[in-house]
Amino acid sequence: MAEHVLLVDDEEDFLDIMKERLSARGMEVSTETSAEKALKRIESELFDALILDLKMPGIDGLEALKRAKKLRPELQVILLTGHASIEKGVEAIKLGAMDFVEKPADLEALSEKIKRARQNKMLIVEKMNQEKIVEMLRRFGV
């Protein structure tokens, strides 16, 4: 089963190129040009990874990261930026980002990070399911 990725960037040319290249690597890639649109999709669709530009008009990448993690705690977020700073990277990780990648992204490295994101998400979902089962067993006294 292919990795399902939501790629968010306000630069449409960048989105088109990245979608084409990641799709060629067997990934299912959806795109959005704003964090607002991406957050709406996250409410109704499941993704393995959210690849999110840090600097965008409207809601920036860090705020979008916070909101996405509230909606889907299991969602793995990789922040992309052309303006990397250690402070922003540390803040992103503290907010729950899986990784922080500078533009132009090394496609091979990004592909590996996406594959790892899917594995991480699967482990989190499995743990969440186990916790639900244990809680149900406790509640029903089984």
Summary of the structure (lengths in Angstrom):
residues: 142
radius of gyration: 15.9
end to end distance: 35.2
largest distance: 56.8
contacts: 442
relative contact order: 0.14
helix: 54%
strand: 18%
